[in-house]
């Protein structure tokens, strides 16, 4: 069985993430969406809520499972789950420059290969940070996020009194 991991903080997941996972599901028997904490950012959603949104988003996509990445190395997570590869979406040269050292280290540590999928042009401008900023300033991000995320953002806006 060919298995791949699509790791990310997914805080929140946007349509660019969802598109990469769906394409990966066409290439592998199993795709593990590995939801990670992000040590460098304060999250909008906790890991459990991000996992719930991902599970809802991919509930109808064959072979996609959602797991917490935890605090350890991605290469070790992949080894424990029998994954053959990591799949990463690449929007531009900046993403490639950021991802390449990690891919090289993962290959050095365990032989794990990283496969880059070029982002669909409709999504190259998206980032979770931008989604959060636009939402926080009252903008409508519905066309950029899966329904599960849109619903939770709307709930948050209601709980925040409109902000």
Buried (B, 14 or more C-beta within 10 A) or exposed (E): EEBBBBBBBBBBBBBBBBBBBBBBBEEBEBBBBBBBBEEEEEBBBEBEBBBBBBBBBBEEBEBBBBBBBBEEBBBBBBBEBEBBBBBBBBBEEEBBEEBBEBBEBBBEBBEBBBBBBBBBEEBBEBBBEBBBEEBBEEEEBEEBBBEBBBBBBEEBBEEEEEE
